Amino acid sequence: MGKKLNFYEFLANNIEQIKCSSLYRRLRIFSSRSGPYVKYNGKKVIQVSSNNYLCLAADPRLQQAVSEAVKKYGVGSTGSRLISGTHELHAQLEEQIAQFKGTERAIVFSSGYNANLGTLSALLGEDDAVYSDELNHASIIDGIRLSRAQKFIYKHCDTAELERLLSENHHKYRLNVIVTDSIFSMDGDRAPLKEIAKLKETYGAVLFVDEAHAFGIYGPNGEGLAHELGIADKIDIQMGTLSKAAGSKGGYIAGSNDLIDYLVNKSRSFIYSTAPAIPSIAASIEAIEIIKKARKLRKKLYKNIDYLKSKLTAQNFNLIPSESAIFCIKFDDINETSGVSDQLLEKYNIMASAIRPPTVAIPRIRICTMALHEKADLDYLVESLSELIQN
Ligand SMILES: Cc1ncc(COP(=O)(O)O)c(C=O)c1O
């Protein structure tokens, strides 16, 4: 048992400890529209730390859709979805997502975090097992924790270990759920979805895929990586977020009619939280319509991804092999990582995040490119990084 502490001493001690371990987190406040460049401390900086992959967050079409919806319906949703909060726009967005993803139905949560938390915790219980990649997003980890299911964490993308765990354990549990990000948010690599989908079939498991960093970007029309690979029909629970490439806010689960009915009845983050507000729903509806037709924009993004990959690879950086718009340079030292991020911002006018423990085990600078970055921006980014990073 710990010694009784004064509350304010407890807070101050904790903050001091975080600072001493160089893990103190600070909010960086920008003051412009979101885009490839933002205003920070009065200066224009290149933004390479956001998830605004298609630059839709400040797109005039989304602004227009939001202002029309707000004029017509106001702002707040006034209640939880089951009480007073379900507006026809929520129903429209859910139908649109189901159609886009090719599923029977979809359900929208106030965030991707809440979608993962509320789905995993509602579906799984003590009699079930979950098989989760060790680098899955925090919202998946938290959903699993809440569920109290037996968890088996397999090494990152290691399908041999996943198979071993499934073969040894699947017969002992009521449900066996495999859960993985499709694109890993802090590494930028891809899950071996085809192999995982095969294992799901072999062992009669349920497959849950988080497409947060693939929705809008991959697939013939931006549906996600599973559609690109032609295996969307093998995925029982397709999760994604409206907060990244779609430039809005919210999360979704797409799947069977019964899955969605089950979540409407059992998912606590859906039931006990006020429904997403009108602006984010209106923006999401417009964003998905844009995404469906955004071939040119996606091509620009792919071009930037390829260009940045070739430039970064040509340097001697300790780069994590990326298969997406996310690029990470690893460091041995937390202070050096934070120093590089701070200097990029202060000296070079580039906003790139330092990602440190406990978010990741190995500290890194995380860079995300967007469709509307110019080649010159990416050249300047790589030059600045090579000036700062001693090889
Ligand atoms: C893989 C992954 N899943 C889920 C989420 C949560 O989504 P949201 O930001 O919409 O809450 C994120 C975002 O950080 C993510 O990267």
The ligand as a Tripos MOL2 file, in Angstrom:
@<TRIPOS>MOLECULE
LIG
   16    16     1     0     0
SMALL
NO_CHARGES

@<TRIPOS>ATOM
      1 C1         -5.0970    2.4180  -36.0800 C.3       1 LIG1
      2 C2         -5.9990    3.3970  -35.3850 C.ar      1 LIG1
      3 N1         -7.1680    2.9670  -34.9230 N.ar      1 LIG1
      4 C3         -8.0250    3.8090  -34.3040 C.ar      1 LIG1
      5 C4         -7.7100    5.1330  -34.1110 C.ar      1 LIG1
      6 C5         -8.6660    6.0240  -33.3900 C.3       1 LIG1
      7 O1         -9.3960    6.8010  -34.3030 O.3       1 LIG1
      8 P1         -9.9320    8.2500  -33.9210 P.3       1 LIG1
      9 O2         -8.7890    9.1880  -34.0160 O.co2     1 LIG1
     10 O3        -10.9960    8.5020  -34.9250 O.co2     1 LIG1
     11 O4        -10.4480    8.1620  -32.5280 O.co2     1 LIG1
     12 C6         -6.5060    5.6220  -34.6010 C.ar      1 LIG1
     13 C7         -6.1830    7.0550  -34.4690 C.2       1 LIG1
     14 O5         -5.3540    7.5270  -33.8190 O.2       1 LIG1
     15 C8         -5.6010    4.7300  -35.2390 C.ar      1 LIG1
     16 O6         -4.4270    5.1590  -35.6790 O.3       1 LIG1
@<TRIPOS>BOND
     1     1     2 1
     2     2     3 ar
     3     2    15 ar
     4     3     4 ar
     5     4     5 ar
     6     5     6 1
     7     5    12 ar
     8     6     7 1
     9     7     8 1
    10     8     9 2
    11     8    10 1
    12     8    11 1
    13    12    13 1
    14    12    15 ar
    15    13    14 2
    16    15    16 1
@<TRIPOS>SUBSTRUCTURE
     1 LIG1         1 GROUP 0 **** ****
